[in-house]
Amino acid sequence: MKKFFSALAVLSLSFSLCSAAFAAPEASPVKTSQQNKMVTCNADASGKKGDERKAFMKDCLSNAPVKKMTAQQEKMKLCNANASGKKGDERKTFMQSCLSTPKV
């Protein structure tokens, strides 16, 4: 009888350890960008129902966020457009002067 209770105690202890090892990890409170997007799209979809809501959510969640260009990137784009037709040293000199001048 002592062997039975000893074996039972060992089995219950090993079961406890195994269940703790395979337990699902706790969800982190930090939301991913996709989760944030879902919250935003859900808020924007309020009032829509059925197929209209489904179509809106599909479009909203599939759109990549538009990154705003920095001032330097905008300046580079403008200078590149103005430098069309110039080549070699002429283009290099133009780009240097264009990028170094303050934005008007």
N, C-alpha and C positions, 0 to 999 in steps of 0.2 A: 504494500500500500504506500509506503514511503517513496518507492521508486516511481509509482504512478503520479504522486503529487509533485515530485521533483521534476519529472518529465513534463508535466503540465505547466509548471512554473517556467521552465526553460522555453517551452513552446510559446507561452503567452508573452514572455520577454522578447523573444526573437520576432514574434508577430508585431509587437509594438515598435521595435526598431525598424523593421522592414516597411511598415506603413508610414512611419515618419520620413523614411528615406525617399519614398515614392509619392509623397504628398505633393499636391500642386503648389508651385511657388505662389506667393502672394502677389497680387497685381500691384504694380508700382503706381503711385498717385500722379506721376508725370505723364502727361498725354503726348502722344506722337503728333506729328504734323497732320497725318491723315485723320486722326481722331479730332483734332482741332477743326479741320476742314469739315468733318461730318457735323460737328456742333453748329458751325456757321451756316452750312447748307440747310440743316434742319430748321434753323431759326428763319432763314430766308424763305423756306418753303411753306411757312405757316399759311393756312388758308387754301392751299392747293390740295386736291384730292384725286385719287385714282390714277389714271394714265397721265394726267397733267403733272401730278407730283412725281411720278416715276420718271418721266422724261426730264423734268427739272433737276431732280437729284442726280440722274445719270450725267447730265451735262455739267452740273455744278461740281461734282466730284471728279470728273475726268479732266476738267480744265486745269492746266498747270498755272501756278501763280505767275503773274507778270512781274518780272524784276525791273525795277526802275533804274535807269542809267544814272551813274554818278556824273557830277559836273565835268570831270576830266574825260569820261567816256563821250559825253555829249560834244565836248570841244573837239575830241579826236574825230568824231563822225563829221562834224562841220568842216574841219580842216581837210579831211580826206575828200569830201565832196568838192571843196574849192580847189584842191590840188589835181583834179582830173585833167589829163592832157599833159601834165608836167612829168618829166622822167629824169632819172639819174640825180646828178648834183643839184639841178634846178629844183626838183621835187624835195630833196633832202633839206635844202636851204629854206624853201618855202615852209615846209612842215615845222622846222625848228622855230622859225619866226612866228608862225601862226600859233603854235602850242605854247610859246613863251609869253605871248601878249596876254594881258589880263582880259577877262571876259567883259564885254561891253554891256 
